[in-house]
Amino acid sequence: MRLLQQRQVILFVNITYDCAANTIDRVIDVFPPHQQQQIRIQLSSVLVSIVSQQLLPNFDKSGRVAAFETLHVNQAIRNLIRENKTHQIKLNNSNKS
């Protein structure tokens, strides 16, 4: 993570989760519990956007279509990540139009 703070990096991670908030939690959960707060702080300072993808049945049930959620990280989202309140990100985003 220190490398991410020192350089501009585009990082693509393929994690299957239904929303951006769960993706953030999954990335943090990879680390041991005693490191997770430090990872939250570092991740919140370098994260720019998260794109989550989910495949849903299409209208006639003959296939699937991709549904995307894009989360652009702002100061409010950074604070929620840092304070371990990612469960509030869904509420935070749903209140905005």
C-alpha positions in Angstrom: 0.0 0.0 0.0 2.9 2.4 0.6 3.8 2.1 -3.1 0.2 3.3 -3.9 0.7 6.4 -1.9 4.0 7.3 -3.6 2.9 6.8 -7.2 -0.2 7.2 -9.4 -1.5 3.7 -10.0 -4.5 2.3 -11.7 -5.4 -0.9 -10.0 -8.0 -3.4 -11.4 -9.2 -6.0 -9.0 -11.7 -8.7 -10.0 -13.8 -9.3 -6.9 -17.3 -10.6 -7.2 -19.6 -8.5 -4.9 -22.9 -6.9 -5.4 -21.9 -3.3 -4.6 -19.0 -1.0 -4.1 -19.3 -0.9 -0.3 -19.0 -4.7 -0.1 -16.0 -4.5 -2.5 -14.2 -2.1 -0.1 -14.9 -4.4 2.8 -13.6 -7.4 1.0 -10.3 -5.7 0.1 -9.8 -4.7 3.7 -10.7 -8.1 5.0 -7.9 -9.7 3.1 -5.5 -8.2 5.6 -5.0 -9.5 9.2 -7.3 -7.8 11.8 -4.4 -5.9 13.4 -3.6 -4.2 10.1 -7.1 -3.4 8.9 -7.4 0.1 10.4 -4.1 1.1 8.8 -5.3 -0.3 5.5 -8.6 1.6 5.8 -6.6 4.8 6.3 -4.3 4.1 3.3 -7.1 2.9 1.0 -9.3 5.9 1.8 -6.4 8.3 0.9 -5.6 6.7 -2.5 -9.0 5.4 -3.8 -10.5 7.3 -6.6 -13.4 5.2 -8.0 -14.8 1.7 -7.8 -16.8 0.0 -10.5 -18.9 -3.0 -9.4 -20.5 -5.3 -11.9 -23.4 -7.7 -11.4 -25.0 -10.0 -14.0 -28.8 -9.9 -13.9 -31.4 -11.9 -15.9 -32.6 -9.9 -18.8 -36.3 -9.1 -19.4 -37.2 -12.3 -21.2 -35.0 -14.5 -19.0 -33.1 -15.7 -22.1 -29.7 -14.4 -20.9 -28.1 -11.9 -18.7 -27.1 -8.3 -18.8 -24.4 -6.4 -16.9 -25.5 -3.9 -14.3 -22.8 -1.5 -13.2 -22.4 0.6 -10.1 -19.8 3.3 -10.1 -18.7 4.9 -6.9 -16.6 8.1 -7.2 -14.8 8.6 -3.9 -15.2 12.0 -2.3 -14.3 13.3 1.1 -17.5 11.9 2.7 -16.8 8.4 1.3 -13.2 8.7 2.5 -14.3 9.4 6.0 -16.8 6.5 6.0 -14.0 4.1 4.8 -11.6 5.5 7.4 -14.1 5.2 10.2 -15.2 1.6 9.3 -18.7 2.8 8.3 -18.8 1.4 4.8 -22.3 0.1 5.5 -23.4 3.7 5.3 -22.1 4.2 1.8 -25.2 2.7 0.3 -27.4 5.1 2.3 -25.1 8.0 1.4 -25.3 7.3 -2.3 -29.1 6.6 -2.4 -29.9 10.0 -0.9 -28.2 11.8 -3.9 -29.9 12.3 -7.2 
